[in-house]
Amino acid sequence: MINFIKFLWNIYGFIKDNSWIFFLGLIIFIIIFLIVKNCYNWGDSKHTFQPFIITLAITLIIFAITLSMAIQTDKKVDILMGKIGLGTPGNEELAINKAILSKKITPDGTIVFWTKLNRPKGNYQRGYLFDIADSYVKNRMSLLVDEEGFLMWRIVDNDYNIHILRADVNEFLNDTKFFIVLTWNTTGELVMYINGQPVNKIKLDKLKLDIKSTDMYFGSDIDGRNNINMNLPKVTNYS
């Protein structure tokens, strides 16, 4: 019963965020209603009930199919951005930006975004693009530029194991826009792409990742430290 209520609540949330579904259903209902009316040669009020029920049934079936297809294809994680503080001493202009994900990071998934890193050339100081975690030591995912100018994707899994992929991004540290894709799954395959090209990957025996937090920090770690100048990305996550 609880799962059914959650299911209905999820449908409500999806329709609320995708109002076009409601208007599409209304248009379909009107079209089918007119077709059924003509087929029944409707001329008298006593014949209104049966065509209405038939129209309603057909519309609900089409609506259910459309909704199912939309939910399957709409796996985007929308974020709400908001500044929640100042940067570390010496970097006061770097506000801490927190994104509220509409759903948690999934055990199998992909994160996709464009970004520009505005870090001054030659400033090899660790800076986080994003950080999300349940704790410091497990179920944490971070993306940062390390002291050597390498992009480092770091995952601490549910068993406290640390997995790291690195790629040289020195050529992009001069305000050059580039495209990042990170993919992972429970079978243990982690792949990092830059501008559509796979730049690093590892294959583990398995990956147990269960991040329940939906608080993702951009431009700093979860404590608001290790800042980096970057434009705020539009992050998309596919489960």
Contacts in CASP RR format, 6 or more apart in sequence:
PFRMAT RR
TARGET T0000
AUTHOR 0000-0000-0000
METHOD contacts of the structure
MODEL  1
MINFIKFLWNIYGFIKDNSWIFFLGLIIFIIIFLIVKNCYNWGDSKHTFQ
PFIITLAITLIIFAITLSMAIQTDKKVDILMGKIGLGTPGNEELAINKAI
LSKKITPDGTIVFWTKLNRPKGNYQRGYLFDIADSYVKNRMSLLVDEEGF
LMWRIVDNDYNIHILRADVNEFLNDTKFFIVLTWNTTGELVMYINGQPVN
KIKLDKLKLDIKSTDMYFGSDIDGRNNINMNLPKVTNYS
11 67 0 8 1.000
11 71 0 8 1.000
14 21 0 8 1.000
14 67 0 8 1.000
14 70 0 8 1.000
14 71 0 8 1.000
14 74 0 8 1.000
15 21 0 8 1.000
15 22 0 8 1.000
15 67 0 8 1.000
17 78 0 8 1.000
17 102 0 8 1.000
18 70 0 8 1.000
18 74 0 8 1.000
21 63 0 8 1.000
21 66 0 8 1.000
21 67 0 8 1.000
21 70 0 8 1.000
24 63 0 8 1.000
24 66 0 8 1.000
25 59 0 8 1.000
25 62 0 8 1.000
25 63 0 8 1.000
25 66 0 8 1.000
28 59 0 8 1.000
28 62 0 8 1.000
28 63 0 8 1.000
29 55 0 8 1.000
29 56 0 8 1.000
29 59 0 8 1.000
32 55 0 8 1.000
32 58 0 8 1.000
32 59 0 8 1.000
32 62 0 8 1.000
33 51 0 8 1.000
33 52 0 8 1.000
33 55 0 8 1.000
36 51 0 8 1.000
36 54 0 8 1.000
36 55 0 8 1.000
36 58 0 8 1.000
37 51 0 8 1.000
39 51 0 8 1.000
40 47 0 8 1.000
40 50 0 8 1.000
40 51 0 8 1.000
42 48 0 8 1.000
42 51 0 8 1.000
75 237 0 8 1.000
75 238 0 8 1.000
75 239 0 8 1.000
76 236 0 8 1.000
76 237 0 8 1.000
76 238 0 8 1.000
77 101 0 8 1.000
77 102 0 8 1.000
77 103 0 8 1.000
77 235 0 8 1.000
77 236 0 8 1.000
77 237 0 8 1.000
78 102 0 8 1.000
79 99 0 8 1.000
79 100 0 8 1.000
79 101 0 8 1.000
79 102 0 8 1.000
79 216 0 8 1.000
79 234 0 8 1.000
79 235 0 8 1.000
80 99 0 8 1.000
80 100 0 8 1.000
81 97 0 8 1.000
81 98 0 8 1.000
81 99 0 8 1.000
81 218 0 8 1.000
81 232 0 8 1.000
82 97 0 8 1.000
82 98 0 8 1.000
82 99 0 8 1.000
83 95 0 8 1.000
83 96 0 8 1.000
83 97 0 8 1.000
84 95 0 8 1.000
84 96 0 8 1.000
84 97 0 8 1.000
84 98 0 8 1.000
85 95 0 8 1.000
85 96 0 8 1.000
85 224 0 8 1.000
86 92 0 8 1.000
86 94 0 8 1.000
86 95 0 8 1.000
86 96 0 8 1.000
87 93 0 8 1.000
87 94 0 8 1.000
87 95 0 8 1.000
87 96 0 8 1.000
87 220 0 8 1.000
87 224 0 8 1.000
87 227 0 8 1.000
88 94 0 8 1.000
88 220 0 8 1.000
88 224 0 8 1.000
88 225 0 8 1.000
88 226 0 8 1.000
88 227 0 8 1.000
91 227 0 8 1.000
94 219 0 8 1.000
94 220 0 8 1.000
94 227 0 8 1.000
94 228 0 8 1.000
94 229 0 8 1.000
96 217 0 8 1.000
96 219 0 8 1.000
96 220 0 8 1.000
96 224 0 8 1.000
96 227 0 8 1.000
97 217 0 8 1.000
97 218 0 8 1.000
97 219 0 8 1.000
97 220 0 8 1.000
97 232 0 8 1.000
98 215 0 8 1.000
98 216 0 8 1.000
98 217 0 8 1.000
98 218 0 8 1.000
99 130 0 8 1.000
99 215 0 8 1.000
99 216 0 8 1.000
99 217 0 8 1.000
99 218 0 8 1.000
99 235 0 8 1.000
100 214 0 8 1.000
100 215 0 8 1.000
100 216 0 8 1.000
101 132 0 8 1.000
101 214 0 8 1.000
101 215 0 8 1.000
101 216 0 8 1.000
101 237 0 8 1.000
102 214 0 8 1.000
103 214 0 8 1.000
103 239 0 8 1.000
104 211 0 8 1.000
104 212 0 8 1.000
104 213 0 8 1.000
104 214 0 8 1.000
105 132 0 8 1.000
105 141 0 8 1.000
105 209 0 8 1.000
105 211 0 8 1.000
105 237 0 8 1.000
106 237 0 8 1.000
106 239 0 8 1.000
107 185 0 8 1.000
107 186 0 8 1.000
107 207 0 8 1.000
107 208 0 8 1.000
107 209 0 8 1.000
107 210 0 8 1.000
108 184 0 8 1.000
108 185 0 8 1.000
108 186 0 8 1.000
108 239 0 8 1.000
109 183 0 8 1.000
109 184 0 8 1.000
109 185 0 8 1.000
109 237 0 8 1.000
109 238 0 8 1.000
109 239 0 8 1.000
110 181 0 8 1.000
110 182 0 8 1.000
110 183 0 8 1.000
110 184 0 8 1.000
110 236 0 8 1.000
110 237 0 8 1.000
110 238 0 8 1.000
111 180 0 8 1.000
111 181 0 8 1.000
111 182 0 8 1.000
111 235 0 8 1.000
111 236 0 8 1.000
111 237 0 8 1.000
112 179 0 8 1.000
112 180 0 8 1.000
112 181 0 8 1.000
112 182 0 8 1.000
112 235 0 8 1.000
112 236 0 8 1.000
112 237 0 8 1.000
112 238 0 8 1.000
113 179 0 8 1.000
113 180 0 8 1.000
113 233 0 8 1.000
113 234 0 8 1.000
113 235 0 8 1.000
113 236 0 8 1.000
114 177 0 8 1.000
114 178 0 8 1.000
114 179 0 8 1.000
114 180 0 8 1.000
114 233 0 8 1.000
114 234 0 8 1.000
115 129 0 8 1.000
115 177 0 8 1.000
115 178 0 8 1.000
115 180 0 8 1.000
115 230 0 8 1.000
115 231 0 8 1.000
115 233 0 8 1.000
116 175 0 8 1.000
116 176 0 8 1.000
116 177 0 8 1.000
116 178 0 8 1.000
116 230 0 8 1.000
116 231 0 8 1.000
117 129 0 8 1.000
117 145 0 8 1.000
117 169 0 8 1.000
117 172 0 8 1.000
117 173 0 8 1.000
117 175 0 8 1.000
117 176 0 8 1.000
117 228 0 8 1.000
117 229 0 8 1.000
117 230 0 8 1.000
118 175 0 8 1.000
118 229 0 8 1.000
118 230 0 8 1.000
118 231 0 8 1.000
119 125 0 8 1.000
119 127 0 8 1.000
119 145 0 8 1.000
119 173 0 8 1.000
119 228 0 8 1.000
119 229 0 8 1.000
121 173 0 8 1.000
121 174 0 8 1.000
122 173 0 8 1.000
124 147 0 8 1.000
124 148 0 8 1.000
124 149 0 8 1.000
125 147 0 8 1.000
126 144 0 8 1.000
126 145 0 8 1.000
126 146 0 8 1.000
126 147 0 8 1.000
126 226 0 8 1.000
127 144 0 8 1.000
127 145 0 8 1.000
127 219 0 8 1.000
127 220 0 8 1.000
127 226 0 8 1.000
127 227 0 8 1.000
127 228 0 8 1.000
128 142 0 8 1.000
128 143 0 8 1.000
128 144 0 8 1.000
128 217 0 8 1.000
128 219 0 8 1.000
128 220 0 8 1.000
128 221 0 8 1.000
128 226 0 8 1.000
128 227 0 8 1.000
128 228 0 8 1.000
129 143 0 8 1.000
129 144 0 8 1.000
129 145 0 8 1.000
129 151 0 8 1.000
129 180 0 8 1.000
129 218 0 8 1.000
129 219 0 8 1.000
129 228 0 8 1.000
129 230 0 8 1.000
130 142 0 8 1.000
130 143 0 8 1.000
130 216 0 8 1.000
130 217 0 8 1.000
130 218 0 8 1.000
130 219 0 8 1.000
130 235 0 8 1.000
131 140 0 8 1.000
131 141 0 8 1.000
131 142 0 8 1.000
131 143 0 8 1.000
131 144 0 8 1.000
131 216 0 8 1.000
131 217 0 8 1.000
131 220 0 8 1.000
131 221 0 8 1.000
131 222 0 8 1.000
132 140 0 8 1.000
132 141 0 8 1.000
132 142 0 8 1.000
132 211 0 8 1.000
132 213 0 8 1.000
132 215 0 8 1.000
132 216 0 8 1.000
132 217 0 8 1.000
132 222 0 8 1.000
133 139 0 8 1.000
133 140 0 8 1.000
133 141 0 8 1.000
133 142 0 8 1.000
133 156 0 8 1.000
133 211 0 8 1.000
133 213 0 8 1.000
133 222 0 8 1.000
134 140 0 8 1.000
134 210 0 8 1.000
134 211 0 8 1.000
134 212 0 8 1.000
134 213 0 8 1.000
137 156 0 8 1.000
137 160 0 8 1.000
138 156 0 8 1.000
138 157 0 8 1.000
138 158 0 8 1.000
138 159 0 8 1.000
138 160 0 8 1.000
139 156 0 8 1.000
139 157 0 8 1.000
139 158 0 8 1.000
139 209 0 8 1.000
139 210 0 8 1.000
139 211 0 8 1.000
139 212 0 8 1.000
139 213 0 8 1.000
140 154 0 8 1.000
140 155 0 8 1.000
140 156 0 8 1.000
140 211 0 8 1.000
141 153 0 8 1.000
141 154 0 8 1.000
141 155 0 8 1.000
141 156 0 8 1.000
141 209 0 8 1.000
141 211 0 8 1.000
142 152 0 8 1.000
142 153 0 8 1.000
142 154 0 8 1.000
142 155 0 8 1.000
142 221 0 8 1.000
143 151 0 8 1.000
143 152 0 8 1.000
143 153 0 8 1.000
143 154 0 8 1.000
143 180 0 8 1.000
143 182 0 8 1.000
144 151 0 8 1.000
144 152 0 8 1.000
144 154 0 8 1.000
144 221 0 8 1.000
144 226 0 8 1.000
144 228 0 8 1.000
145 151 0 8 1.000
145 152 0 8 1.000
145 169 0 8 1.000
145 173 0 8 1.000
145 228 0 8 1.000
146 152 0 8 1.000
146 166 0 8 1.000
149 168 0 8 1.000
149 169 0 8 1.000
149 170 0 8 1.000
149 173 0 8 1.000
150 166 0 8 1.000
150 167 0 8 1.000
150 168 0 8 1.000
150 169 0 8 1.000
150 170 0 8 1.000
151 166 0 8 1.000
151 167 0 8 1.000
151 168 0 8 1.000
151 169 0 8 1.000
151 180 0 8 1.000
151 192 0 8 1.000
151 194 0 8 1.000
152 164 0 8 1.000
152 165 0 8 1.000
152 166 0 8 1.000
153 164 0 8 1.000
153 165 0 8 1.000
153 166 0 8 1.000
153 182 0 8 1.000
153 190 0 8 1.000
153 192 0 8 1.000
154 162 0 8 1.000
154 163 0 8 1.000
154 164 0 8 1.000
155 162 0 8 1.000
155 163 0 8 1.000
155 164 0 8 1.000
155 184 0 8 1.000
155 190 0 8 1.000
155 207 0 8 1.000
155 209 0 8 1.000
156 162 0 8 1.000
156 163 0 8 1.000
157 163 0 8 1.000
157 207 0 8 1.000
157 208 0 8 1.000
157 209 0 8 1.000
158 208 0 8 1.000
158 209 0 8 1.000
158 210 0 8 1.000
159 208 0 8 1.000
163 190 0 8 1.000
163 202 0 8 1.000
163 204 0 8 1.000
163 207 0 8 1.000
165 190 0 8 1.000
165 192 0 8 1.000
165 200 0 8 1.000
165 201 0 8 1.000
165 202 0 8 1.000
166 200 0 8 1.000
167 192 0 8 1.000
167 194 0 8 1.000
167 199 0 8 1.000
167 200 0 8 1.000
169 178 0 8 1.000
169 194 0 8 1.000
172 178 0 8 1.000
178 194 0 8 1.000
178 195 0 8 1.000
179 193 0 8 1.000
179 194 0 8 1.000
179 195 0 8 1.000
179 196 0 8 1.000
180 192 0 8 1.000
180 193 0 8 1.000
180 194 0 8 1.000
181 191 0 8 1.000
181 192 0 8 1.000
181 193 0 8 1.000
181 194 0 8 1.000
181 196 0 8 1.000
182 190 0 8 1.000
182 191 0 8 1.000
182 192 0 8 1.000
182 193 0 8 1.000
183 189 0 8 1.000
183 190 0 8 1.000
183 191 0 8 1.000
183 193 0 8 1.000
184 190 0 8 1.000
184 191 0 8 1.000
184 207 0 8 1.000
184 209 0 8 1.000
185 207 0 8 1.000
186 206 0 8 1.000
186 207 0 8 1.000
186 208 0 8 1.000
186 209 0 8 1.000
187 206 0 8 1.000
187 207 0 8 1.000
188 202 0 8 1.000
188 203 0 8 1.000
188 204 0 8 1.000
188 205 0 8 1.000
188 206 0 8 1.000
188 207 0 8 1.000
189 201 0 8 1.000
189 202 0 8 1.000
189 203 0 8 1.000
189 204 0 8 1.000
189 207 0 8 1.000
190 201 0 8 1.000
190 202 0 8 1.000
190 203 0 8 1.000
190 204 0 8 1.000
190 207 0 8 1.000
191 198 0 8 1.000
191 200 0 8 1.000
191 201 0 8 1.000
192 198 0 8 1.000
192 199 0 8 1.000
192 200 0 8 1.000
192 201 0 8 1.000
193 199 0 8 1.000
215 222 0 8 1.000
216 235 0 8 1.000
217 224 0 8 1.000
218 230 0 8 1.000
218 232 0 8 1.000
218 233 0 8 1.000
219 227 0 8 1.000
219 228 0 8 1.000
219 230 0 8 1.000
220 226 0 8 1.000
220 227 0 8 1.000
220 228 0 8 1.000
END
